[in-house]
Amino acid sequence: MIRIGVVGMGFMGQQHFSIYEGMDNVEVVAVCDKNPTKVAEAAPSVGGNIGEATELDLSAQARYVCLEDMLEKEELDCVDVCVPTYLHAEMTVAALEAGCHTISEKPMGRSLEDCDRMIAAAEAAGRMLFIAQCVRFWPEYELLADMISRGGLGRLASVKFTRQSPPATWAEDGWLLDPRLSGGAMLDLHIHDVDFILSVFGKPSAVLARASNLFSTGEKVDHIITSYLYDDFICVAEGGWAMPGAFPFEMGFQALGEQGLLDFSLANDPMLTFYPSDGEPYTPEVAAGTGYERELAYFVQCMENDQPPERVTPQSARESVQVIMAEQQSAETGEVVQLD
Ligand SMILES: NC(=O)c1ccc[n+]([C@@H]2O[C@H](COP(=O)([O-])OP(=O)(O)OC[C@H]3O[C@@H](n4cnc5c(N)ncnc54)[C@H](O)[C@@H]3O)[C@@H](O)[C@H]2O)c1
């Protein structure tokens, strides 16, 4: 039985908690949030952009308002860090130094320096660090990765990713909408597609980005479109959270190769369709569950097997943050930014 403590019981912490409750090889023994109402015996639900939200019964957990206390008083195998992005490094390092395997929500850190601190702490502690880049585990995206690696689309012509939402208003103290704390839609939302692109195609030679703001001030981070420069196919991703309030959260992709088009969108019905270049369209089968469920089940398995996670290494999650920084530089300068 893996004993877990969750810190940050907002939208994502609640999602993770509910998933662990459904797993029989995990026990959430403690939860922590600086806001006492979020660690009350009956914690009100925090809705987000995707996933079910319900009130939580936390009567079986030890409940804390300070991570230090939780680390001192509990015997934990793993800490799951679901606090705002600007606190990932601080809390991940504390959990690793306390001898716990650690999960940190994405993006890995607010800066590359944050990512480096986390990697160094994991190495020094000899504990596993897993960054919750859930899209690598999202069934439709897993299918796309698998089709590409098996050559199921044939020679690839273009891949296009979309992720768009109204402003993220649920966050505690509005931290998500402050780019100094969250990195804006660029680092918080768009990184999902960047991370997936890198995991499937490797690092592009360069990026060319255009971005704009509708409500943020300072660097352009509300809406972005980037071209990832690979030698032999087009790769583009669009992301943003400046959509009008009534616009439903959207994620999707279109991957076009000589064997056909794989088309996925939350707005489509059915959401996933393969259009062969020759023959009738059909909906391919995908694995059951969400990316959230699948990533946590994967890491719990890694801990049970004492096997560091290969599907998301800390270095690969850092690379996703690095590419976001290059996109930001490109958006600010208007220039193509080379990646080494
Ligand atoms: N994988 C995904 O699809 C996805 C979706 C949403 C958010 N996230 C990530 O999850 C993380 C949390 O985002 P969220 O949407 O849950 O935000 P949130 O504001 O809903 O939750 C954050 C929680 O952390 C708590 N907190 C803040 N400072 C604390 C401290 N010092 N000690 C203890 N608790 C503290 C807050 O009170 C709040 O309850 C972010 O890094 C975000 O990028 C990932």
PDBQT file of the ligand as one rigid body, heavy atoms in Angstrom, charges set to zero:
ROOT
HETATM    1  N1  LIG A 401      -2.973  18.638 -15.460  1.00  0.00    +0.000 N 
HETATM    2  C1  LIG A 401      -3.910  19.541 -15.690  1.00  0.00    +0.000 C 
HETATM    3  O1  LIG A 401      -4.660  19.432 -16.648  1.00  0.00    +0.000 OA
HETATM    4  C2  LIG A 401      -4.059  20.694 -14.741  1.00  0.00    +0.000 A 
HETATM    5  C3  LIG A 401      -5.275  21.380 -14.677  1.00  0.00    +0.000 A 
HETATM    6  C4  LIG A 401      -5.386  22.421 -13.760  1.00  0.00    +0.000 A 
HETATM    7  C5  LIG A 401      -4.300  22.764 -12.960  1.00  0.00    +0.000 A 
HETATM    8  N2  LIG A 401      -3.131  22.083 -13.077  1.00  0.00    +0.000 N 
HETATM    9  C6  LIG A 401      -1.952  22.470 -12.262  1.00  0.00    +0.000 C 
HETATM   10  O2  LIG A 401      -2.208  22.112 -10.910  1.00  0.00    +0.000 OA
HETATM   11  C7  LIG A 401      -1.644  23.078 -10.027  1.00  0.00    +0.000 C 
HETATM   12  C8  LIG A 401      -2.759  23.606  -9.125  1.00  0.00    +0.000 C 
HETATM   13  O3  LIG A 401      -3.742  24.243  -9.924  1.00  0.00    +0.000 OA
HETATM   14  P1  LIG A 401      -5.274  24.326  -9.483  1.00  0.00    +0.000 P 
HETATM   15  O4  LIG A 401      -6.049  24.623 -10.701  1.00  0.00    +0.000 OA
HETATM   16  O5  LIG A 401      -5.608  23.126  -8.674  1.00  0.00    +0.000 OA
HETATM   17  O6  LIG A 401      -5.238  25.620  -8.557  1.00  0.00    +0.000 OA
HETATM   18  P2  LIG A 401      -6.135  25.921  -7.270  1.00  0.00    +0.000 P 
HETATM   19  O7  LIG A 401      -5.921  27.363  -6.936  1.00  0.00    +0.000 OA
HETATM   20  O8  LIG A 401      -7.527  25.446  -7.491  1.00  0.00    +0.000 OA
HETATM   21  O9  LIG A 401      -5.479  25.000  -6.149  1.00  0.00    +0.000 OA
HETATM   22  C9  LIG A 401      -4.253  25.297  -5.532  1.00  0.00    +0.000 C 
HETATM   23  C10 LIG A 401      -4.422  25.025  -4.038  1.00  0.00    +0.000 C 
HETATM   24  O10 LIG A 401      -3.159  25.209  -3.391  1.00  0.00    +0.000 OA
HETATM   25  C11 LIG A 401      -3.412  25.831  -2.128  1.00  0.00    +0.000 C 
HETATM   26  N3  LIG A 401      -2.201  26.489  -1.627  1.00  0.00    +0.000 N 
HETATM   27  C12 LIG A 401      -1.647  27.650  -2.056  1.00  0.00    +0.000 A 
HETATM   28  N4  LIG A 401      -0.547  27.933  -1.337  1.00  0.00    +0.000 NA
HETATM   29  C13 LIG A 401      -0.411  26.931  -0.440  1.00  0.00    +0.000 A 
HETATM   30  C14 LIG A 401       0.524  26.670   0.589  1.00  0.00    +0.000 A 
HETATM   31  N5  LIG A 401       1.553  27.503   0.843  1.00  0.00    +0.000 N 
HETATM   32  N6  LIG A 401       0.369  25.543   1.328  1.00  0.00    +0.000 NA
HETATM   33  C15 LIG A 401      -0.677  24.689   1.109  1.00  0.00    +0.000 A 
HETATM   34  N7  LIG A 401      -1.611  24.906   0.143  1.00  0.00    +0.000 NA
HETATM   35  C16 LIG A 401      -1.470  26.002  -0.635  1.00  0.00    +0.000 A 
HETATM   36  C17 LIG A 401      -4.535  26.819  -2.412  1.00  0.00    +0.000 C 
HETATM   37  O11 LIG A 401      -5.225  27.210  -1.242  1.00  0.00    +0.000 OA
HETATM   38  C18 LIG A 401      -5.411  26.022  -3.373  1.00  0.00    +0.000 C 
HETATM   39  O12 LIG A 401      -6.428  25.296  -2.700  1.00  0.00    +0.000 OA
HETATM   40  C19 LIG A 401      -1.023  24.156 -10.917  1.00  0.00    +0.000 C 
HETATM   41  O13 LIG A 401       0.339  23.950 -11.039  1.00  0.00    +0.000 OA
HETATM   42  C20 LIG A 401      -1.712  23.971 -12.251  1.00  0.00    +0.000 C 
HETATM   43  O14 LIG A 401      -0.904  24.341 -13.341  1.00  0.00    +0.000 OA
HETATM   44  C21 LIG A 401      -3.008  21.055 -13.920  1.00  0.00    +0.000 A 
ENDROOT
TORSDOF 0
